[in-house]
């Protein structure tokens, strides 16, 4: 009897009591049934309620890549091919915005070569080369295309360095570690890359 009553729901237990003679009045029985039903419904609502999720993943979602990504900016010396400076951000952050927030600047004696994602950089750094973008109304001329090829041939050093950093699977493949420590791991890999280049 004890195990059966334990398995029964509160309403079934009260109905079983109704079959057996009891000194409780009819009105008291209905009140008890109503109370049991109300408590059961409230428990069901609490169990089935879905908690509101904390949407932190939206911060790292890149609409361009259609996935959650982390962005890294690499500044490379053209002669030595060493990584000078790095900065990091979430995937949805624009390249130029990341550059402004990183406070990376160079002297007047040096030139910076960037890609077209850094449009507007000449307001901050006048001594910068970047390719010109074409539009439907204003297509590029032959001279501008030739200039873009020269800039890309000079900037290929940076792409080669990024390719060598991506030999490490932690950068190339899906990152599965803590997001806060991504910058530390990237800098360690950049340090290994610089150490290999030292004579």
BELWO-V935548 format. One record per pair of residues at least 24 apart in sequence whose C-alpha atoms are under 10 Angstrom apart, sorted by the first residue. I is the first residue (numbers start at 1). J is the second residue. Records with the same first field share a line. If there is no record, write none. Layout:
BEGIN
I: J, J
END
This chain:
BEGIN
9: 36, 37, 40
10: 35, 36, 37, 39, 40
11: 35, 36, 37, 40
12: 36
58: 90, 91, 92
59: 90, 91, 92, 93
60: 89, 90, 91, 92, 93, 179
61: 90, 91, 92, 93
62: 90, 91, 92, 93, 94
63: 91, 92
64: 91, 92
65: 91, 92
67: 91, 92
68: 92, 174
69: 174, 175
70: 175, 179, 182, 183
71: 95, 98, 182, 183
72: 98, 182, 183, 186
73: 98, 99, 102, 162
74: 158, 159, 161, 162, 190
75: 104, 112, 113, 114, 158, 161
76: 112, 113, 155, 157, 158, 159, 161, 162
77: 112, 157, 158, 161
78: 112, 113, 154, 155, 156, 157, 158
79: 157
80: 194, 197, 198
81: 157, 158, 160, 161, 193, 194, 197
82: 158, 161, 190, 191, 193, 194, 195, 196, 197, 198
83: 158, 161, 162, 165, 187, 190, 191, 193, 194
84: 190, 191, 194
85: 187, 190
86: 183, 186, 187, 190
87: 183, 186, 187
88: 182, 183, 186
89: 182, 183
90: 179
94: 118
95: 119
96: 120, 121
97: 121
100: 124
112: 155
113: 151, 152, 154, 155, 156, 158
114: 151, 152, 154, 155, 158
115: 148, 151, 152, 155
116: 148
129: 154, 155
130: 155
161: 190, 193
162: 190
164: 190, 193
165: 189, 190, 192, 193
END
